[in-house]
Amino acid sequence: MAALRSSRSARSRSPGRIRRVDLASFLIQLLNALQYGLLLFLVASGLTLIFGIMGIINLAHGSFYMIGAYMAFALSSLTGSLAWAIVLGVIVSVLLGAFLEWALFSHLYRRDHLEQVLLTYGLILIFEELRSIVIGNDVHGVAIPALLDHAIALGPTLTYPVYRLFMSGVCIVLAAGMYWLIQRTRIGMMIRAGASNREMVESLGININLLYRLVFALGVALAAFAGMLAAPVSSVYPGMGTQVLIVCFVVVVIGGIGSVRGALAAALLIGVVDTFGKVFVPEYAGVAVYILMAAILLWRPEGLFRRA
Amino acid sequence: MTASSFAARWPSVLLLAAVALLAAFPWLGAAFYTELVTKIMIMAIFALSLDLLVGYTGLVSFGHAAYFGVGAYTLALMSPKAAPASLWVSLPASMLAAGVAALVVGVFVLRTRGIYFIMVTLAFAQMFYFVFHDTKLGGGSDGRYVNFKPSAAIGGFEPFDLGRPVQAYYVVLLILAMVFAFLRLLLRSPFGRALQGIRANESRMRSLGFPVFRYKLAGFVVAGVLAGLAGYLLAAQSGFVNPELLSWHQSGNVLLMVILGGSGTAYGPIIGAFALLLMEELFSSLTRHWQLWLGSAIVALVLFMPGGLSRLHSRLRARFLS
């Protein structure tokens, strides 16, 4: 998250903001925290579902975020519109997810965690190298769509970019959509059943392989979508995937494996701790989320929203 | 001698040949290769320390680079600008610092298991990374130089000089042999047996009355101390430290060495370290996209050859001898 972070820390380093935290700048930081937390949730929710339902540790999940961001860059310069880039990118990432599940991950379900770690580590190397071959190693910017490229005033001297509000709004809509999908639909029922008892779902005649492929493709698409959404504010750079991956691990550990609700709570918590850490203790802010994780581990080793 | 008795003995023949080759190596290769093999042996010590956790205790740590880095940074921070640090002070200090770091982290991470353990060890290693990367303590992201190799002088007597590559080579080879022997003895001791028992069946060990948490913590600390030793040697050899020593790539690579060589086998990690680093040396000079080939090879290895190279070797042996 270095670029997400650096764009925000540049913001918080502007004079006056650190010394005198008035209401408006507090509000700005709170909005930043919300936006960062919601974005983390998009990536982490797919990760936690894949953990919870398939029992797979997927180190390559951050790569999907990276791939999404690079697709936003490449496709928006190709089509001239970020919206089209996102539409195309989501389709590509769903296909990519289904393909990877079919070709690789479906062979890992009954294997050791160690072999899952190994294979997904190999995938990271492949994705990073392909990225370097296809696009290169430079940092790229992605333009904010003109429609959203404004700022609204939050006080006499402070403004807030509309695109960030838009990002938060989209994430909230998606989170609500996921809640509806998981809690209210038949597929969601199968997903929840699959998470608690794989064999039982299979013996009820539900095609578990198809369900797995669906969940995996959904997770990939969510991570890639998060990357595409973040590309205009974070810029696009090598290694962005692994940084988001490790923070997402912290999210999943705090929230509890397999719990989407836990991932939401943990992601927002981390958004707040990280953002306000940057404001008050900039040197140690990188460490703050891990200290939070350590504290939660002492208190509840299975995470906040532990599954029975 | 029948064919099968020779075949049963050939691993020890091979081992003897490998040791002889390593012992004679500086007289065969150019100076560059002597330093390369020194570095590989240091990484082999690192891999051996991780295998105590992964292969024998059943703890898949994805953050072992943290203790490696703490050991390296301890040397860098203890080295004066214009004079060498004493080996006899700085080496124990590095190992102690790495051990303390492992103790503190271990108390937290060993409360978790399985996938959680993998993620939490990774996250804590990342925390150490940020400590060295973001604060001025170790020179930030640029790192810090170790201007002089640690001196082994005791009074006026200097048994060896780490500044000379060939002497450094033999010191590292000796330390590798000592670490190997130490781990063999440790795993044969009641303590080592208990660790392997925990790997096989933790709840049974607990019901037999073993304080499982304390055993795991002790194993975690021993592995951390040995990783710190390897980090110290690497910092002494390369002459500088930077946060990349603690990066998650480092943790991933050492885990790769362990698994590639075969975890839970005596020589596996050493074979893995040599295989990975020699391949890297060979292929990165041939192709710019070595990572792509490495990644593809790993994926293929997992899909088609579960168990790693030395498991492959034992499977082949079983096939041809039966």
Interface residues (C-beta under 8 A of the other chain):
Chain A: F51 G55 I57 L104 H107 L108 R111 H113 L114 E115 V117 L118 L119 Y121 G122 L123 I124 L125 I126 E128 E129 L130 S132 I133 T242 I246 F249 V250 V252 V253 I257 E283 Y284 A285 G286 V287 Y290 I291 M293 A294 L297 L298 P301 E302
Chain B: V54 V60 F62 F108 V109 R111 T112 G114 I115 Y116 I118 M119 V120 L122 A123 F124 Q126 M127 F130 V131 H133 D134 T135 K136 W248 G252 L255 L256 I259 S263 H289 Q291 L292 L294 G295 S296 A297 I298 V299 L301 V302 L303 P306
